[in-house]
Amino acid sequence: MPEFEIQLRDIMLYGRHGVLPEERITGNQYRINVRLHIDASGYDEFNDDLATTVSYADVYEILKQIMSVPSALLETVAVRFGKAVVTQWHNVKSGEIEIVKTVPPISDMIGEAGVKYSF
């Protein structure tokens, strides 16, 4: 079955997620990648209607809203996003979100930490 993959890549958003109290106060910068797989079997070269696909702008707005709600776990944020997307668009067959904390609060660590969720 043919499909499209709608992508949002390297989105940078601020959030107050984490287990430590200071993470909820100061927050962190997050890099986010999203991939949504939608059924493309009904498309042809004459279909040019936004209503038949998924708008990246609308996906971004959902992502911003989900990221604005503080959570202890990035896993919780990822699941909330996945549920919101499949509720909004029934043509989304599957998807993936990767949320990366760009400056994790781990002493002496140089690098990033994150979670990837497939739905």
MOUR-V386237 format. One record per pair of residues at least 24 apart in sequence whose ideal C-beta (glycine too) atoms are under 10 Angstrom apart, sorted by the first residue. I is the first residue (numbers start at 1). GAP is how many residues later the second one is. D is the distance in Angstrom with one decimal. If there is no record, write none. Layout:
i-><I:I>
gap-><GAP:GAP>
d-><D:D>
This chain:
i-><1:1:1:1:2:2:2:2:2:3:3:3:3:3:3:3:3:3:3:4:4:4:4:4:4:4:4:4:4:5:5:5:5:5:5:5:5:6:6:6:6:6:6:6:6:6:6:6:6:6:6:7:7:7:7:7:7:7:8:8:8:8:8:8:8:8:8:8:8:9:9:9:9:10:11:11:11:11:11:11:12:12:13:13:13:13:13:13:13:14:14:15:15:15:15:15:15:15:15:15:15:15:16:16:16:16:16:17:17:17:17:17:17:17:17:17:17:17:18:18:18:18:18:18:18:18:19:19:19:19:20:20:22:23:23:23:23:23:24:24:24:26:26:27:28:28:28:28:28:28:29:29:29:29:30:30:30:30:30:30:30:30:30:30:30:31:31:31:31:31:31:31:32:32:32:32:32:32:32:32:32:32:32:32:33:33:33:33:33:33:33:34:34:34:34:34:34:34:34:34:34:34:34:35:35:35:35:35:35:36:36:36:36:36:36:36:36:36:36:36:36:37:37:37:37:37:37:38:38:38:38:38:38:38:39:39:39:39:40:40:42:52:53:53:54:54:54:54:54:54:55:58:58:58:59:59:59:59:59:59:62:62:62:63:63:66:66:67:73:74:74:74:74:74:74:74:74:74:75:75:75:76:77:77:78:78:78:78:78:78:79:79:79:80:81:81:82:82:82:83:85:86:92:94:94:95>
gap-><38:39:40:92:37:38:39:40:41:33:34:35:36:37:38:40:88:90:91:32:33:34:35:36:39:49:50:87:89:30:31:32:33:35:89:90:91:28:29:30:31:32:47:48:49:50:53:79:83:86:89:26:27:28:29:49:52:89:24:25:26:27:28:48:49:51:52:55:89:24:25:26:89:90:48:49:52:53:56:88:88:90:47:50:51:53:54:55:86:53:54:49:51:52:53:54:55:56:59:62:84:86:51:52:53:54:55:50:52:53:54:55:56:57:59:60:82:84:52:53:54:55:56:83:86:87:52:53:54:86:52:85:83:47:49:78:81:82:46:47:48:77:79:43:72:73:74:75:76:77:71:72:73:74:37:44:47:68:69:70:71:72:73:82:84:67:68:69:70:71:81:83:28:31:34:35:45:46:49:65:66:67:68:82:63:64:65:66:67:81:83:25:26:28:29:47:48:51:61:62:63:64:65:59:60:61:62:63:83:46:49:50:53:55:56:57:58:59:60:61:83:54:55:56:57:58:59:51:52:53:54:55:56:57:51:52:53:54:51:53:49:39:36:38:31:34:35:37:38:41:34:27:30:31:25:26:29:30:33:36:25:26:27:34:36:31:33:32:42:24:25:26:27:39:40:41:42:43:24:40:42:39:38:40:36:37:38:39:40:41:36:38:40:37:36:38:35:36:37:36:34:33:27:24:25:24>
d-><6.6:7.9:5.7:8.6:7.8:4.2:5.6:9.4:7.5:9.7:5.1:6.2:6.0:5.0:8.2:9.8:9.8:6.6:8.9:8.4:7.4:5.1:8.2:4.8:7.7:7.0:8.4:9.4:10.0:5.6:7.0:5.6:8.0:9.5:9.8:9.2:9.5:7.9:7.3:4.3:8.0:6.4:7.3:5.0:8.8:6.3:7.0:9.9:9.4:8.4:8.6:7.5:6.7:5.4:7.8:8.0:9.6:9.8:7.3:6.9:4.3:8.3:8.7:5.8:9.8:6.0:6.2:7.2:9.2:5.3:7.9:8.8:9.7:9.7:9.7:7.0:6.7:9.0:9.2:9.8:10.0:8.2:9.3:7.1:6.5:9.5:4.8:8.6:9.1:7.8:9.0:9.8:9.2:4.6:7.2:8.6:7.3:8.4:9.0:7.5:8.6:8.7:9.2:8.6:8.9:4.2:8.6:8.0:9.0:6.1:5.1:7.3:7.5:5.9:8.3:6.1:8.3:7.6:8.4:8.5:6.8:8.6:8.5:7.7:8.5:7.0:9.9:5.2:7.5:9.2:9.3:5.8:7.0:8.7:8.8:8.8:9.2:6.2:5.6:9.5:8.6:10.0:9.1:8.5:10.0:5.3:6.8:5.9:7.7:8.0:9.4:8.0:4.7:6.7:6.9:8.3:8.8:10.0:5.7:6.3:6.0:6.6:9.8:9.5:8.1:8.2:8.0:4.5:8.6:5.8:7.6:7.9:9.7:6.5:9.9:7.6:9.4:9.5:8.9:6.8:6.7:5.4:7.3:9.0:7.9:7.2:4.4:8.5:8.1:9.6:8.5:6.3:8.7:9.6:6.8:7.8:9.8:8.3:7.0:7.2:5.2:7.9:9.6:8.8:6.0:4.6:8.0:8.6:9.1:9.8:6.6:9.3:7.8:9.3:5.2:8.6:7.9:4.4:8.2:9.3:9.5:9.7:7.0:5.0:4.7:6.3:8.5:7.4:9.8:4.8:5.6:6.4:9.2:9.1:9.7:5.6:8.8:5.8:9.4:9.9:9.1:7.9:8.7:7.6:8.2:8.4:5.1:7.1:6.5:9.6:9.1:9.6:7.3:8.5:9.5:6.9:8.6:8.7:9.6:9.5:9.7:6.7:9.9:8.2:9.6:9.3:9.8:8.3:8.1:9.7:4.9:8.8:7.0:8.5:6.7:4.3:9.7:8.7:9.0:5.5:6.9:9.6:8.2:8.9:9.6:5.8:7.8:3.6:9.4:8.2:10.0:6.5:7.7:10.0:7.9:8.4:6.2:8.3:3.5:7.7:7.6:6.7:8.8:6.9:6.5:5.3>
